[in-house]
Amino acid sequence: MKGLAFHKYEGLGNDFLLVEAEHDDAVSPAQARALCDRRFGVGADGVLLLLPPSSKTAQARMKVLNADGSVPEMCGNGLRCVALHFARTNAGAQAEVVFDTDAGLRPCVIDDGGGRGLVTVDMGEVRVTSEVLLDLDGDTWVLVAADAGNPHVITTRAATRAVIDSVGPRIATHPQFPAGTNVEFAVYGKGVIDLVVWERGVGVTNACGTGACATVAVGVAKGLVTRGQETIVNLPGGALFITLRDDDHAIMRCPARHVFSGTVVGTVVEGGAR
């Protein structure tokens, strides 16, 4: 991997390496793992490829590779980063841009006046699908499954960070979910949700946009959150602002931030660079 230009972005501490590319294979899964390694690579939760659009409706396309090299269908924080970068390099400080993603079209409104980096995304329809009882060695977890373009299960059971670190990966990779799932540990309040997410293919991250949307949709279904009202979702990295509309589309609002840009010279491999 010689001369690979990248841009480091973050959305509430959920950080990514953004690569402008012409083809889906510009970064391989092994290269993504090496680049995301926080000791031997650049360090990130994932790699974002900004690609030419695959439909006439969109202006660009986003592909995501997780830190473990897997490819999720969608990433809300990643999309905000891609949208901000696209606006700054193509569309200007005030822009409306539609992106192709593996979860469908995602319209974004960018307000970068004064460098504020605010991005509002129509995250599409979020569906609450079923309740799941999961037995982990005699310990039953009650979960509600939701589809935000990618799979999620939400629990309202109180959990310490130690419990999340132990239970999160077991739920995420449980045979009940053949494609894996993201796991949300949520505490609902009046107009506010405190949330920690175990992301499929990454682990606990500072923020998860699709997870926040799925958690709000479950809250609406359970009567814990008001439909049409913006809900503050507090994550370890900060607050996302989510509204579930009458058509079950989730609207996500929050800034993204460019951290730095660089070029990988030489070859990045798993376990180090040479």
N, C-alpha and C positions, 0 to 999 in steps of 0.2 A: 504494500500500500504506500506508494510514493507520491508525495505532493498532494495529499488529500486536504483540501481546505475545509474548515468547519467553523461554525459559530456556536458558542456556548450560550444557551438561553435558560432561564428558569421561570417557573410560575409557582409562586409560594414555596420555593425551595425544591419543587419537583423539577430536576434539572436534566437537560438534554443537549446532545451534540447535533446541530442541524447541518445537513450536508445538501447543497444544491446539486442535483443529479439529473441525468437524462434517462437512466434505466434503473429498474427495480433492484438489480444485482450490483449496484455501485458499491454497496457495503454488504459483505457476507455476514451470516450469523456469527461465525468465528471472529471476524473483524469487529463486529459490534461488541461481543463479549470482551475483547481485548481493549477496545477504546473506552468502554464503560468501567473497566477495572479502576478502582480508586487508589490503588497503590502502584500498579505497573502501567496504567494507561492514563488517559486524560481525566476520566471520572465522570459518570453520569448515570441517571436512571434509565436512559435509553437513547437511541439514535433516531432522528427524524430525517427522512428523505423528502425534500421538496422537489417534486417531479412535474413534468408537463401534464396537463389535464387529460383524462381519459374520456371525457364527455364534452359536448358542446356547451353545456350549461355552466361548467366550472371554469375558473381562471387558472387553477393549479390543482395538484394532487398531493396528498400526504400519505406516506407509508411509515410505519413505526416498527422499530426493532427494540424489544425489551433488552434489559441488561444481560439476560441469559441467552440472547439471540433469537428468542421466540418472537412471533409476529402477532400482536393483538389486533382486533378489528378496529379499535378506536382508542383515542387518548385525548381527553378534553384539555388538560393543561398543555399537552404537546401541540394541539391545534391552535391554542392561543399564541404560543411561541411562533409557530409557522405563519400564522396570520399577521402578527406584528412584523416579522422579518419581511414577508412579501410586501406589506404596505410600505415599509421603509425603503425597499429596493425597487418597487415597481409602481405603486399606486398613490403614494402620498400620505400625509398625516391624517386625513379624513377619508376613509375608504369603506366600501362594501364589497366583499370578496366571497365567492362561493368555492369551496374546496371539495374535490372528490376524495372520499376515504373508503376503506373497506367496509364501513358501516353505512355508506350512502353519502348523499350530498349534505354539506354542512355550511350554511351561510354564516358569515362573520361580519360584524361591524367594528371597525377599528377607529378609535379616537386617540390619536397620538399627539394632540396639541400640547406643546410644551414638554414633549418627551414623556407624557404620562403613561403611554403604553396600555391604555384601557381597551380590552377586547370583549365584545358581547357575542356569544355564540348561540345559535339555535342548534341544540344538541339532538334534535329529532325526537321522535316518540319514545317515551320510556314506559315499558310495560311491566306491571307487577304480575308474576305468573303463578306462583304456587308457594305453599308452606312446606318446608322440608324439616323432618326430624332426623338428626344425624347422631348416631351412637358412636362415641369415641371411647372404647374400652369401658362401657358402662356409664359414661357421662353423656347425657343427652343434651344436644344443642338444638334449640328451636331457631330456624332460619327462614327468612322470606326471600324467595328468588325474584330477581328483577332483570330485565333486559334493557340496557342503555346503549344498544349497538354492540355491546360486549356483555358477558355474563357477570352477575353479582349475586351475592347472598348477604342479607343484613340480619344482624342479631342485636337485640336490645339488652342482652345479658351483660352485667357489669364485668369488666375484664381489666386486669392490670396489664402493664406492658409485658411482664414476664409471661402471663397467660396468652396474650396476643402472639408473642414470639413462638410459643409452643403450639398453640391451637391453630393459628392462622395458616401455616403451611400444610397442616394435616387436612384442614377443610378444603383449601385451595386445590389440593391434588387428590382428593378423595374419589374413589371409583364412582360415587354417585354423580360426579361431574366429569364425564369422559374428556371434555375439552378443557378441564380446569375451570376455576372461577376466581373472581376477586372477592374478598371477604371484608365486610364493613362491620365495625364494632361501634354502635351508635347510642348516644344518650340524647333523648328528645326533651326539649324545653319549649317554652312559649316563644315561637318565632325563631328559635335557635336550636341548632343541633351540634353537639360535640362529637367528632368523628375521627376514628383512626382506621386506616385501610391497609390490609395486607394485599398488595397488588400481585396478581398472577405474573410470574416470571421476573419479579423484582424483589418483593418483600415489603416491609413497612416503608412507605414514602411520606414525605412531608405534606403531600396533597394529592388528591385524585379527583379529577373533574367528573368523569363518568360515575365514580362511586358516590360523589356528593349528589348528583342528579338521581341516581337510583335510590339513595337513602331518603331524599325528599319525596319521591314518588311513593315509596312504601309508607312514609309518614302521612301522606294525603290519604292513601287507601285505608289506613288505620285510624284516621281522624285525629292524628297528632299534629298535622301541619295543614295550614289553610291553602287550598287551591287558589291560584291567581295572586297570592301574596308572596313577596320576596322573602326568602328564608335565609338567615345567616348560618352558614355551615362552617364551624370552627375546626380547622385541621391543624396538625402540628406546625405547619408552615405559615398559617394565617387563615383568613376568612375568604370563602367563596360565597357569592350571592346567587341563589338559585330560585327560579320561579317556575312552577308547573302550571302551564296554561290549560284551558278547557279542552283543547285537543290532545292533551297529554304530551305535548312537546315541552321539553325542559329548556329554559333560557338561563345560560350561565354568564355571569359578569365578573370580571376581575382583571387586573393588569398582568402583563408579562414583562420580562426584563432581559435585555441583552447584557451578558456578563463580559465576554471577551471573544475575540476571533483568533484563529491560529491555523497553522498548517502542519500536518503530520509529515515529517521527512524521515525516510527510512521505512522500515517495516514494523508494524505493531503486531505482535503475536501474543497469544495467551501466556501469561507468566512473565511478560516483559517486552522490551523493544530492542530491536537490533538493526 
